[in-house]
């Protein structure tokens, strides 16, 4: 099944969707809540119901995340991992703190390219496990 790259803007986040990767940039000043995660999952269900993918949070803007455990335990089944791309030391500290709440692959990177390579590695590992 072929995949056509898409650009989606949900108001609070701008997303670039490719075959096995979502690159997202959350808008400045947003507080991420469960309803935001639900909106992301709707997009994932539409475009990734049949394929594994990784999520890259390209943190070009500052925003906050509600520390509700439900939010951190809300994982879309086909998602192989979450990568955070940080451009400041403070962002790296925050992302490493967030990492403690997740129990699946979560990487913190300094460049989008590094994050994309890591997601590609996770996808390859998943395909190998599945015998693809």
C-alpha positions, -999 to +999 in steps of 0.1 A: +000+000+000+016+033-011+017+063+012+013+099+000+031+125+022+007+149+039+008+182+058-018+186+085-025+216+107-047+209+137-045+245+151-023+235+180+002+215+160+016+214+125+025+179+112+044+165+083+034+129+077+056+105+057+054+067+053+068+058+087+073+091+105+053+121+118+073+153+124+053+177+145+058+212+157+034+223+185+024+260+185+040+284+210+023+286+244+001+255+241-006+233+271-009+198+258-039+180+274-056+147+268-079+162+241-048+172+221-035+136+223-070+123+212-068+146+182-033+132+173-046+097+177-074+105+152-048+115+126-027+084+134-058+061+130-065+077+096-030+075+082-011+048+102-037+021+110-018-003+087+018+006+093+043+012+121+055+048+125+075+070+148+066+104+162+091+133+162+084+163+183+104+191+167+105+216+196+109+248+177+084+265+200+080+265+238+049+248+252+039+228+282+026+193+288+001+183+315+019+157+337-013+136+339-003+099+339-031+092+314-014+114+289+019+096+292+003+062+291-018+071+260+002+053+233-010+047+198-006+009+191+014+013+158+038+039+172+073+025+177+088+055+196+089+092+203+118+114+195+122+149+208+144+174+190+157+201+213+175+233+204+183+246+239+198+231+270+166+238+289+146+219+264+170+189+267+166+190+305+128+191+302+127+163+276+149+140+297+126+147+327+096+137+305+114+106+294+111+092+330+073+090+325+074+069+294+078+031+292+085+028+255+113+041+232+118+078+238+149+096+225+162+131+229+181+146+200+198+178+189+189+176+153+159+165+132+182+143+111+194+123+142+158+118+153+148+106+118+177+081+118+167+068+152+130+064+141+142+046+109+163+022+131+132+015+153+111+008+122+138-015+107+139-034+141+101-038+141+101-050+105+128-075+113+108-088+142+078-092+120+098-109+093+093-082+067 
